């Protein structure tokens, strides 16, 4: 039996080195993404999720909201599992079962059902804003449970971003006597709290496997209760399958769920929880801009100023993290 040729060993070493430029293993956990690759992934994830808001809003006009959520979760489970078919879909390791149930039921099932239902009452731009007020809830949770420090730059970023979010909502323009609107807003606030809680859990969890390995199981866990709710509350759906309908569902499955959720998990593991949620406050910016183009949601002067405040807050949060970070991401 002959040994490897020197050039083969060199090629293998080069491939390993290339991987190491983007990923690093910390302690006994699965690899996390190095900076600046995580910032590039964050930008792509923000763009995909922001654009998804007007697409989701169009989708609930074509498909009952809970059935659209069921298609999204079930389809994503199938797509991710198919992508892993050559290697097989590994079973969740015992150490990862808490994060499987937490993310599957809270981050995916609960949040998706609430958001899709709320879109019947609240415009997509404002909906995206309220869901990403998760940053406001993440800060106290991360300080208490993760012992993350509130640096002056993070505080400044949070204040600017929060002011921008309040201005984006434009509460003085809302009809507070509209019961449907209040129900929709309440759904979105609960979704924001669930998002914040799972972000902290993702950061605190000691991962045995990678986020990608758990994704088909998390989507499957989410799909079951949503499917039951859809059948019970909305009955058998009567859907007219046009090119637009197929396009909406395909975006939900492939980009909004498979790619978007993998990006969220990877970012949440690679950056501090406060920085992660400050970064995700940029999603409403993309959501509002795309809603203006796709859904004709107006951009007022207040909205333009608030977008600048949110972006300034995100920038300060990322700059604070970059100043404090080591060459390798720190993982608890």
C-alpha positions in Angstrom: 0.0 0.0 0.0 1.5 3.3 -1.1 1.6 6.4 1.0 0.2 9.8 0.0 2.2 11.7 -2.5 3.7 15.0 -1.2 1.6 17.1 -3.4 -1.6 15.3 -2.2 -0.6 16.0 1.4 0.1 19.6 0.5 -3.3 19.9 -1.2 -5.0 18.4 1.9 -3.1 20.8 4.1 -4.0 23.7 2.0 -7.7 22.7 2.2 -7.5 22.4 6.0 -5.8 25.8 6.2 -8.5 27.3 4.0 -11.2 25.9 6.3 -9.3 27.3 9.3 -9.5 30.8 7.9 -13.2 30.7 8.3 -14.0 28.3 11.1 -12.4 27.6 14.5 -13.2 25.1 17.2 -13.4 26.4 20.7 -12.8 24.0 23.6 -14.9 20.8 22.9 -17.6 22.5 20.9 -18.6 22.4 17.2 -16.7 25.0 15.1 -17.8 28.6 15.1 -17.3 31.2 12.3 -14.3 33.5 12.4 -14.5 37.3 12.0 -14.7 38.9 9.4 -16.5 36.0 7.7 -19.3 36.3 10.3 -19.9 39.9 9.4 -20.3 39.0 5.7 -22.7 36.3 6.7 -24.6 38.7 8.9 -25.0 41.2 6.0 -26.3 38.4 3.7 -28.7 37.2 6.4 -30.0 40.7 7.1 -30.7 41.2 3.3 -32.5 37.9 2.9 -34.6 38.3 6.0 -35.4 41.9 5.4 -36.6 41.3 1.8 -38.7 38.4 3.2 -41.1 40.7 5.0 -43.0 42.1 2.0 -42.9 38.6 0.4 -44.5 37.1 3.5 -47.1 39.8 3.5 -48.0 39.0 -0.1 -48.0 35.3 0.8 -50.7 35.6 3.5 -52.9 37.1 0.8 -52.5 34.0 -1.3 -52.3 31.2 1.3 -53.9 31.1 4.8 -51.2 32.2 7.3 -50.8 29.0 9.3 -50.8 26.9 6.2 -48.1 29.1 4.7 -46.1 28.7 8.0 -46.6 24.9 7.8 -45.4 24.8 4.2 -42.4 26.9 5.2 -41.3 24.7 8.1 -42.1 21.3 6.5 -40.5 22.3 3.2 -37.4 23.6 4.9 -37.0 20.3 6.8 -37.2 18.4 3.6 -34.8 20.7 1.7 -32.2 20.7 4.4 -32.4 16.9 4.9 -32.1 16.5 1.1 -29.0 18.7 1.2 -27.5 16.3 3.7 -28.5 13.2 1.9 -25.1 12.3 0.7 -23.7 12.1 4.3 -27.0 11.1 5.9 -29.0 13.1 8.5 -27.3 12.6 11.9 -29.5 12.1 14.9 -29.4 14.9 17.4 -26.9 14.3 20.1 -28.2 14.1 23.7 -26.4 17.3 24.7 -28.1 19.2 21.9 -31.7 18.1 22.7 -32.5 21.2 24.8 -31.6 23.5 22.0 -33.5 21.3 19.5 -36.7 21.8 21.5 -36.1 25.4 22.4 -35.4 26.6 18.9 -37.9 24.3 17.2 -40.9 25.2 19.4 -40.1 28.8 20.4 -37.9 30.3 17.7 -39.5 28.5 14.7 -43.1 27.3 15.6 -44.2 30.0 17.9 -42.6 33.0 16.2 -43.5 31.9 12.7 -47.2 31.3 13.6 -47.4 34.6 15.4 -45.7 36.6 12.7 -47.7 35.1 9.8 -51.0 35.6 11.7 -50.0 39.2 12.7 -49.4 40.1 9.1 -53.1 40.0 8.5 -53.5 43.1 10.8 -50.1 44.9 10.7 -48.2 46.2 7.6 -45.0 44.2 6.8 -42.6 47.1 7.4 -44.0 47.8 10.9 -44.2 44.0 11.6 -40.5 43.6 10.9 -39.7 46.5 13.2 -41.7 45.1 16.2 -40.2 41.6 15.9 -36.7 42.9 15.9 -37.3 44.9 19.1 -35.9 41.6 20.4 -32.7 43.6 21.1 -34.5 45.5 23.9 -35.3 42.2 25.6 -32.0 40.5 24.8 -29.9 43.1 26.8 -31.2 42.3 30.3 -31.3 38.5 29.5 -27.7 38.5 28.2 -26.4 40.6 31.1 -28.1 38.3 33.7 -27.6 34.9 32.1 -24.5 35.3 30.0 -22.7 38.0 32.1 -22.1 40.1 29.0 -20.8 43.5 29.7 -22.7 46.7 28.7 -19.8 48.7 27.3 -20.4 52.4 26.6 -20.4 51.7 22.8 -23.0 49.0 23.2 -25.2 51.2 25.4 -24.9 54.0 22.8 -25.7 51.6 20.0 -28.7 50.3 22.0 -30.0 53.8 22.7 -29.7 54.9 19.1 -31.2 51.7 17.7 -34.1 51.8 20.2 -34.9 55.4 19.4 -34.9 54.5 15.7 -37.2 51.6 16.3 -39.7 53.8 18.2 -39.6 56.4 15.5 -40.0 53.7 12.8 -43.2 52.4 14.5 -44.7 56.0 14.4 -47.1 55.2 17.3 -48.8 58.6 16.9 -50.1 57.5 13.4 -51.7 54.2 14.7 -55.4 53.8 15.4 -55.2 52.5 19.0 -59.0 51.8 19.0 -58.5 49.1 16.3 -58.8 45.8 18.2 -57.3 43.8 15.3 -54.3 46.1 15.2 -53.7 45.7 18.9 -54.0 41.9 18.6 -51.4 42.0 15.8 -49.0 44.2 17.7 -49.4 42.0 20.8 -48.5 38.9 18.7 -45.4 40.6 17.4 -44.2 41.7 20.9 -44.5 38.1 22.1 -42.6 37.0 19.0 -39.8 39.5 19.9 -39.5 38.2 23.4 -39.4 34.6 22.2 -36.6 35.6 19.7 -34.6 37.3 22.4 -34.9 34.3 24.8 -33.7 31.8 22.2 -30.9 34.0 21.1 -29.5 33.9 24.6 -30.1 30.2 24.8 -28.3 29.6 21.5 -25.3 31.6 22.8 -25.2 29.9 26.2 -25.7 26.3 24.9 -22.6 24.1 24.6 -23.1 22.6 21.1 -22.0 19.0 20.5 -23.1 19.1 16.8 -23.2 22.0 14.3 -26.3 24.2 13.7 -26.7 22.7 10.2 -26.9 19.1 11.6 -29.8 20.1 13.9 -31.7 22.2 11.3 -33.9 19.5 9.7 -34.9 18.2 13.1 -35.7 21.7 14.4 -37.8 22.5 11.3 -39.6 19.1 11.7 -40.3 19.9 15.4 -41.7 23.2 14.4 -43.8 21.9 11.5 -45.9 19.4 13.5 -47.6 21.9 15.9 -48.1 24.4 13.1 -49.7 21.8 10.9 -52.0 20.7 13.7 -53.0 24.4 14.3 -53.5 25.0 10.6 -55.8 22.0 10.2 -57.8 22.9 13.4 -58.1 26.6 12.9 -58.1 27.1 9.1 -59.4 23.8 7.8 -58.5 22.4 4.4 -56.9 25.2 2.4 -58.1 26.3 -1.0 -55.0 27.6 -2.8 -54.7 28.8 -6.3 -51.2 27.7 -7.3 -49.8 30.3 -9.7 -46.3 31.3 -10.4 -46.5 34.0 -7.7 -47.7 31.5 -5.1 -45.0 29.0 -5.9 -42.4 31.8 -5.9 -43.5 33.0 -2.4 -43.4 29.4 -1.0 -40.0 28.7 -2.6 -38.5 31.9 -1.1 -39.9 31.0 2.4 -38.5 27.5 2.2 -35.1 28.0 0.6 -34.0 31.5 1.5 -36.3 32.7 4.3 -35.9 29.4 6.3 -33.0 27.2 5.2 -30.4 29.9 4.5 -31.8 32.6 6.8 -32.1 30.3 9.8 -28.7 28.8 9.3 -27.3 32.3 9.1 -29.1 33.3 12.4 -27.9 30.3 14.3 -24.3 30.7 13.0 -24.2 34.4 13.8 -25.8 33.8 17.3 -23.0 31.3 18.1 -20.2 33.4 16.8 -21.1 36.8 18.2 -22.2 38.0 21.7 -25.9 38.0 22.1 -26.2 41.7 22.5 -24.1 42.3 19.3 -26.2 39.7 17.4 -29.5 41.4 18.2 -28.1 44.9 17.5 -27.0 43.6 14.1 -30.4 42.1 13.4 -32.0 45.5 14.1 -30.9 46.2 10.5 -33.5 43.7 9.2 -36.3 46.2 9.6 -34.3 48.7 7.6 -34.2 46.3 4.7 -37.8 45.3 5.4 -39.1 48.9 5.2 -37.1 49.7 2.1 -38.2 46.6 0.3 -41.8 47.1 1.5 -41.7 50.5 0.0 -40.7 49.1 -3.3 -42.8 45.9 -3.3 -45.8 46.7 -1.1 -45.9 50.5 -1.6 -45.5 51.1 2.1 -44.7 54.9 2.4 -41.3 56.2 3.5 -41.9 59.4 5.6 -39.3 61.8 6.9 -39.6 60.2 10.4 -39.0 56.8 8.8 -35.9 58.0 7.0 -34.4 59.6 10.2 -35.2 56.4 12.2 -33.5 54.2 9.6 -30.3 56.3 10.1 -30.6 55.9 13.8 -31.0 52.1 13.6 -28.0 51.8 11.2 -25.9 54.0 13.6 -26.8 51.8 16.5 -25.9 48.6 14.6 -22.6 50.1 13.5 -21.7 51.1 17.1 -22.6 47.6 18.3 -20.4 45.9 15.7 -17.5 48.4 16.3 -17.7 47.7 20.0 -17.5 43.9 19.4 -14.6 44.3 17.0 -12.6 46.4 19.4 -13.1 43.8 22.2 -12.8 40.7 20.1 -9.8 38.5 19.9 -8.7 37.0 16.6 -10.8 34.0 17.5 -14.5 34.3 18.6 -15.0 33.7 22.3 -17.5 31.1 23.1 -18.8 30.5 26.7 
